[in-house]
Amino acid sequence: MASANYSKASSTGHVTVNHRVSDIKNEPIIMLSPIEGYEDNPILPLEISVESLEAIVTNIARNAWIAKERTSEKTSDDLTQEESAAIHLYTMEWKPANNSLYALLNAALRSEDRDCLVPYFYYLKLLLSALWKLPSVRKTVWRGVKADLSEQYSVGKIFVWWGFR
């Protein structure tokens, strides 16, 4: 889902930063309660699954339509078009980046107030159902961030990173 590149220079010389992989500094250090309740929802079409987010995520309906238009009806990975579009929607970046679905969803996932996740439940059901269908891959993933976070992470202590990447 997330690009392997942290930053990339464009042909105009501008550097673009992939915020999905550089926001580790926002992870909570405390153990949060599990996410409960989304799994009880039905899987709905993407357009319907984002309706409850319209007051939270700017242009979510328009971007859901764009994601679906960019996604083929026939996929090679056994996902439905709705599931593929849900993944694609998560990877899209709005302007400014902090208005993007991934930024707002990750902020909600990292919040101690689990009630702020309720509007995301239908979308989470669709997104997580899609991700569960994808084949597992055992690989080492390295993360880089331009900050010293070593004091926040004690050796031997277990941390849960709630944000999707």
Secondary structure as the mmCIF struct_conf table of DSSP 4:
data_model
#
loop_
_struct_conf.conf_type_id
_struct_conf.id
_struct_conf.beg_label_comp_id
_struct_conf.beg_label_asym_id
_struct_conf.beg_label_seq_id
_struct_conf.end_label_comp_id
_struct_conf.end_label_asym_id
_struct_conf.end_label_seq_id
BEND BEND1 ALA A 4 ALA A 4
BEND BEND2 TYR A 6 TYR A 6
STRN STRN1 SER A 7 ALA A 9
TURN_TY1_P TURN_TY1_P1 SER A 11 THR A 12
BEND BEND3 GLY A 13 GLY A 13
STRN STRN2 VAL A 15 VAL A 17
HELX_RH_3T_P HELX_RH_3T_P1 HIS A 19 VAL A 21
BEND BEND4 SER A 22 SER A 22
HELX_RH_3T_P HELX_RH_3T_P2 ILE A 24 ASN A 26
BEND BEND5 GLU A 27 GLU A 27
BEND BEND6 ILE A 29 ILE A 30
HELX_LH_PP_P HELX_LH_PP_P1 MET A 31 ILE A 35
BEND BEND7 GLY A 37 GLY A 37
HELX_RH_3T_P HELX_RH_3T_P3 TYR A 38 ASP A 40
BEND BEND8 ASN A 41 ASN A 41
HELX_LH_PP_P HELX_LH_PP_P2 PRO A 42 ILE A 43
HELX_RH_AL_P HELX_RH_AL_P1 LEU A 46 SER A 49
TURN_TY1_P TURN_TY1_P2 VAL A 50 VAL A 50
HELX_RH_3T_P HELX_RH_3T_P4 GLU A 51 LEU A 53
TURN_TY1_P TURN_TY1_P3 GLU A 54 ILE A 56
BEND BEND9 VAL A 57 VAL A 57
TURN_TY1_P TURN_TY1_P4 THR A 58 ASN A 59
HELX_RH_AL_P HELX_RH_AL_P2 ILE A 60 GLU A 69
TURN_TY1_P TURN_TY1_P5 ARG A 70 ARG A 70
BEND BEND10 THR A 71 THR A 71
BEND BEND11 GLU A 73 LYS A 74
TURN_TY1_P TURN_TY1_P6 SER A 76 ASP A 77
BEND BEND12 ASP A 78 ASP A 78
HELX_RH_AL_P HELX_RH_AL_P3 GLN A 81 THR A 91
BEND BEND13 LYS A 95 PRO A 96
HELX_RH_3T_P HELX_RH_3T_P5 ALA A 97 ASN A 99
BEND BEND14 SER A 100 SER A 100
HELX_RH_AL_P HELX_RH_AL_P4 LEU A 101 ARG A 110
BEND BEND15 GLU A 112 GLU A 112
HELX_RH_3T_P HELX_RH_3T_P6 ARG A 114 TYR A 120
HELX_RH_AL_P HELX_RH_AL_P5 PHE A 121 LYS A 133
BEND BEND16 LEU A 134 LEU A 134
HELX_LH_PP_P HELX_LH_PP_P3 PRO A 135 SER A 136
BEND BEND17 LYS A 146 ALA A 147
HELX_RH_3T_P HELX_RH_3T_P7 SER A 150 GLN A 152
BEND BEND18 TYR A 153 TYR A 153
TURN_TY1_P TURN_TY1_P7 VAL A 155 GLY A 156
BEND BEND19 GLY A 163 GLY A 163
#
